[in-house]
Amino acid sequence: MTEHRTPDVNAIDDRVFPRGARRGSECGVLKIGGVRATELTEQFGSPLYVVDEEATRATAREIRDALRGEAQRVGTDATVYYASKAFLSVETAKWMVEEGLAIDVASGGELLVALAAGVDPRLIGFHGNNKSEAEIARAVEAGVGTIIIDSVIEVARIAAATAAAGKRQRVRLRVNSGVHASTHDYLATAHEDQKFGMPLSDAPALVREIVSHEGLEFVGLHCHIGSQIFATEGFRESARRLLGSYVELSEITGTQIPELNLGGGFGIAYTPAQAGEAPRIADIARELADIVAAASVEAGIELPHLAFEPGRSVVGQSGVTLYTVGTTKRVDLTGTGATDPADLGYTERLYVSVDGGMSDNARPALYESDYHVRIANRESSEGPALVRVVGKHCESGDIVVIRDELPADVQPGDTLAVASTGAYCWALSSNYNFVPRPPVIAVRDGEARMIVRGQTETELLEQSIVA
């Protein structure tokens, strides 16, 4: 058997769990935002999304201050948009604006939520590769700060909406810089063969078309090179290419192009093993500011106002999903050819089935993403077991945690806490197998409140038309 280091299977790693999450000193129950996990499941049920409000706010402030501060250091400023597709509710939209962020939406529904939260429309950026005429008209009429043009067709659509409303609309043009971030193919968004944006080489012709319309004000280019990015090299080359086009675009518009939006996509650690690789926002901000400053000098232009759109990095780590264990099952790994478990010295894997799954976290099935799990209702003196946490759905790919180590006595009735589920879990959730979506609970200073109502089986049945 291969030797391996025995992990602390009770430890709460604050690099993946919300800052301040810890075990209670008396009974070892996990506390999030000062609230016991067991109290949350007793009051609101299981599965359950939990968001630490103060951790979310603190991260938003940290990212805002870092990006703006570094931009100011090199002689410009920055607007930080929260990419609300990561997780949006009326409450979280309020948190973001209160912490000095603008809001990025990508559908008419997200726009509706932001407006319902009282967000100043001027702070909203409206994305999407297939914005309908009705959605565009609604955005223009509401006074949305910026609409991001994603295709030739949208130029005419937005111009028509501004003419009908008698308004002038700020627009950015989304382009593909040709830089492919080192990430999953479905998360890379700046290479040419994909649905978002237009080739950078088409930008001059498109800008000519934009400025020909009196109702459109062109303010700059937008490029998003991908998601879950751990390095800045891709941003460096993308910024160089984008700013290199600004001289020609300025000649077309007759004025300095005022803004550059470099998107977001900053990665986070989902497991302790990733924690050493995940970038610090202070380092990212410093490097991005230096990159843009150098690229502006190279292009011979003034530094534009910068914009960024972090989402996952704002809310990812502040979210935890709580599950209840239903069954466990041991599988013999000897002779199976499994390499990772053999390297760790394990001869069996314990499958731990919980009361949720791919309906509340689709990312493992979509992107082979892994997560980190801990028993939340108690501590254990047992040694580690190699586990795979799986859901209750009728799919072999219904996996919540691909591999981790838990106490060997994990058993039915235990509460499990899966870390870093604040981004793209509730947002991507579904009703597969007619399983209701869980509620979202915000915790802060020992108090808990529901910010997104969950569903019931009865409500799902009522949606079915019964003859």
Backbone hydrogen bonds, N-H to C=O, Kabsch-Sander energy under -0.5 kcal/mol:
donor,donor_aa,acceptor,acceptor_aa,energy
9,V,7,P,-1.1
11,A,8,D,-1.1
13,D,11,A,-0.7
14,D,12,I,-0.7
16,V,13,D,-1.8
17,F,13,D,-2.7
21,A,18,P,-2.5
22,R,31,K,-1.7
24,G,29,V,-2.6
28,G,24,G,-1.4
30,L,376,A,-2.8
31,K,22,R,-3.5
32,I,35,V,-2.6
35,V,32,I,-1.7
37,A,30,L,-2.8
40,L,36,R,-1.8
41,T,37,A,-2.2
42,E,38,T,-2.0
43,Q,39,E,-2.0
44,F,40,L,-3.0
45,G,41,T,-1.7
48,L,322,L,-1.8
49,Y,439,P,-1.9
50,V,320,V,-3.0
51,V,441,I,-3.1
52,D,318,S,-2.6
53,E,51,V,-0.9
53,E,443,V,-2.1
54,E,443,V,-0.5
56,T,52,D,-2.2
57,R,53,E,-2.7
58,A,54,E,-2.8
59,T,55,A,-2.2
60,A,56,T,-2.4
61,R,57,R,-2.5
62,E,58,A,-2.3
63,I,59,T,-2.6
64,R,60,A,-2.6
65,D,61,R,-3.0
66,A,62,E,-2.2
67,L,63,I,-2.5
68,R,64,R,-2.4
69,G,65,D,-2.4
70,E,66,A,-2.2
71,A,67,L,-1.7
72,Q,68,R,-2.4
73,R,69,G,-1.6
74,V,70,E,-1.3
75,G,72,Q,-1.0
76,T,71,A,-2.5
79,T,306,L,-2.4
81,Y,79,T,-0.7
81,Y,308,F,-3.2
82,Y,102,A,-3.0
83,A,81,Y,-0.6
83,A,310,P,-2.3
84,S,82,Y,-1.4
84,S,104,D,-1.8
86,A,83,A,-1.9
87,F,84,S,-0.6
93,A,89,S,-2.2
94,K,90,V,-1.7
95,W,91,E,-2.3
96,M,92,T,-2.3
97,V,93,A,-2.0
98,E,94,K,-2.5
99,E,95,W,-1.5
100,G,97,V,-1.7
101,L,96,M,-2.6
102,A,80,V,-2.6
103,I,123,L,-2.5
104,D,82,Y,-2.8
105,V,103,I,-0.5
105,V,125,G,-3.0
111,L,107,S,-2.1
112,L,108,G,-2.1
113,V,109,G,-2.0
114,A,110,E,-2.3
115,L,111,L,-2.5
116,A,112,L,-2.3
117,A,113,V,-1.6
118,G,115,L,-1.6
119,V,114,A,-2.1
123,L,120,D,-2.8
124,I,121,P,-1.9
125,G,103,I,-2.5
126,F,146,T,-2.6
127,H,105,V,-3.5
127,H,125,G,-0.6
136,I,132,S,-2.5
137,A,133,E,-2.5
138,R,134,A,-2.3
139,A,135,E,-2.3
140,V,136,I,-2.7
141,E,137,A,-2.6
142,A,138,R,-2.1
143,G,139,A,-1.0
143,G,140,V,-0.7
144,V,139,A,-2.4
145,G,121,P,-2.4
146,T,124,I,-1.8
147,I,170,R,-1.9
148,I,126,F,-2.7
149,I,147,I,-0.7
149,I,172,R,-3.6
155,V,151,S,-0.7
155,V,152,V,-1.1
156,A,152,V,-0.9
157,R,153,I,-1.8
158,I,154,E,-2.8
159,A,155,V,-2.2
160,A,156,A,-2.4
161,A,157,R,-1.9
162,T,158,I,-2.3
163,A,159,A,-2.0
164,A,160,A,-2.2
165,A,161,A,-1.9
166,G,162,T,-1.2
167,K,162,T,-2.1
169,Q,215,G,-3.4
171,V,217,E,-2.8
172,R,147,I,-1.9
173,L,220,G,-2.0
174,R,149,I,-2.9
174,R,172,R,-0.6
175,V,173,L,-0.5
175,V,222,H,-2.8
176,N,198,M,-2.8
177,S,175,V,-0.6
178,G,190,A,-2.5
180,H,178,G,-0.6
181,A,179,V,-0.7
181,A,225,I,-1.2
183,T,181,A,-1.7
187,L,184,H,-2.1
188,A,184,H,-0.8
188,A,185,D,-0.7
189,T,225,I,-0.5
190,A,225,I,-0.7
194,Q,192,E,-1.9
198,M,174,R,-1.6
200,L,176,N,-1.5
202,D,199,P,-1.9
203,A,200,L,-1.5
206,L,202,D,-2.1
207,V,203,A,-3.0
208,R,204,P,-2.2
209,E,205,A,-1.8
210,I,206,L,-2.6
211,V,207,V,-2.7
212,S,208,R,-0.8
213,H,210,I,-1.8
214,E,212,S,-0.6
216,L,213,H,-1.6
217,E,169,Q,-2.8
218,F,216,L,-0.6
219,V,171,V,-2.5
220,G,171,V,-0.6
221,L,259,E,-0.7
222,H,173,L,-2.6
223,C,261,N,-2.1
225,I,223,C,-0.5
227,S,187,L,-0.7
229,I,265,G,-3.5
236,R,232,T,-2.1
237,E,233,E,-1.9
238,S,234,G,-2.3
239,A,235,F,-2.9
240,R,236,R,-1.9
241,R,237,E,-2.1
242,L,238,S,-2.7
243,L,239,A,-2.8
244,G,240,R,-1.5
245,S,241,R,-0.7
245,S,242,L,-1.2
246,Y,243,L,-1.0
249,L,245,S,-2.2
250,S,246,Y,-2.4
251,E,247,V,-1.6
252,I,248,E,-1.5
253,T,249,L,-2.4
254,G,250,S,-2.3
255,T,250,S,-0.7
259,E,219,V,-1.9
260,L,305,H,-2.2
261,N,221,L,-2.5
262,L,260,L,-0.6
262,L,307,A,-2.1
267,G,229,I,-3.0
270,Y,268,I,-0.5
274,Q,271,T,-1.2
275,A,271,T,-0.8
275,A,272,P,-0.7
276,G,272,P,-0.5
277,E,274,Q,-1.6
278,A,274,Q,-2.0
284,I,280,R,-2.3
285,A,281,I,-2.8
286,R,282,A,-2.0
287,E,283,D,-2.5
288,L,284,I,-2.9
289,A,285,A,-2.3
290,D,286,R,-2.2
291,I,287,E,-2.4
292,V,288,L,-2.5
293,A,289,A,-2.4
294,A,290,D,-2.5
295,A,291,I,-2.4
296,S,292,V,-2.3
297,V,293,A,-1.9
298,E,294,A,-2.4
299,A,295,A,-2.1
300,G,296,S,-1.2
301,I,296,S,-2.3
305,H,258,P,-3.1
306,L,77,D,-2.7
307,A,260,L,-1.8
308,F,79,T,-2.1
309,E,263,G,-2.0
314,V,311,G,-1.2
315,V,311,G,-1.9
316,G,312,R,-3.0
319,G,316,G,-1.2
320,V,50,V,-2.7
321,T,418,V,-2.2
322,L,48,L,-2.9
323,Y,416,L,-2.5
325,V,414,D,-2.8
326,G,353,S,-3.3
327,T,353,S,-0.9
329,K,351,Y,-2.0
331,V,349,R,-2.9
333,L,347,T,-3.3
334,T,347,T,-0.8
336,T,333,L,-1.9
338,A,333,L,-0.5
342,A,338,A,-0.5
343,D,339,T,-2.5
344,L,340,D,-1.4
345,G,342,A,-1.2
346,Y,341,P,-2.4
349,R,331,V,-2.7
350,L,386,L,-3.1
351,Y,329,K,-3.7
351,Y,349,R,-0.7
352,V,350,L,-0.6
352,V,388,R,-2.5
353,S,327,T,-2.7
353,S,351,Y,-0.6
354,V,390,V,-2.4
355,D,324,T,-1.1
360,D,357,G,-1.6
361,N,357,G,-1.5
366,L,362,A,-2.5
367,Y,363,R,-3.3
368,E,364,P,-1.4
369,S,363,R,-1.1
372,H,270,Y,-0.5
374,R,417,A,-1.8
376,A,415,T,-3.6
377,N,415,T,-0.9
379,E,27,C,-0.5
385,A,406,L,-2.7
387,V,385,A,-0.5
387,V,404,D,-3.0
388,R,350,L,-2.0
389,V,401,V,-1.5
390,V,352,V,-2.6
390,V,388,R,-0.6
391,G,398,D,-2.1
392,K,356,G,-2.5
395,E,393,H,-2.0
398,D,395,E,-1.4
399,I,397,G,-2.1
400,V,389,V,-2.7
401,V,389,V,-1.9
404,D,387,V,-1.6
406,L,385,A,-1.9
408,A,383,G,-2.7
410,V,407,P,-1.9
413,G,325,V,-2.6
414,D,411,Q,-2.1
416,L,323,Y,-2.4
416,L,414,D,-0.5
417,A,374,R,-3.1
418,V,321,T,-2.7
418,V,416,L,-0.5
419,A,372,H,-2.4
419,A,417,A,-0.5
420,S,16,V,-0.7
420,S,319,G,-0.5
421,T,319,G,-2.0
422,G,316,G,-2.3
422,G,319,G,-0.6
424,Y,86,A,-2.9
427,A,86,A,-0.5
429,S,426,W,-1.4
430,S,359,S,-2.4
434,F,431,N,-2.1
435,V,432,Y,-1.1
440,V,452,V,-2.2
441,I,49,Y,-2.6
442,A,449,R,-3.0
443,V,51,V,-2.4
444,R,447,E,-2.5
446,G,33,G,-3.0
447,E,444,R,-1.9
449,R,442,A,-2.3
451,I,440,V,-2.8
452,V,440,V,-1.6
455,Q,437,R,-2.7
460,L,456,T,-1.8
461,L,457,E,-2.4
462,E,458,T,-2.2
463,Q,459,E,-0.9
463,Q,460,L,-0.5
464,S,460,L,-0.6
464,S,461,L,-1.3
466,V,464,S,-0.7
467,A,465,I,-0.6
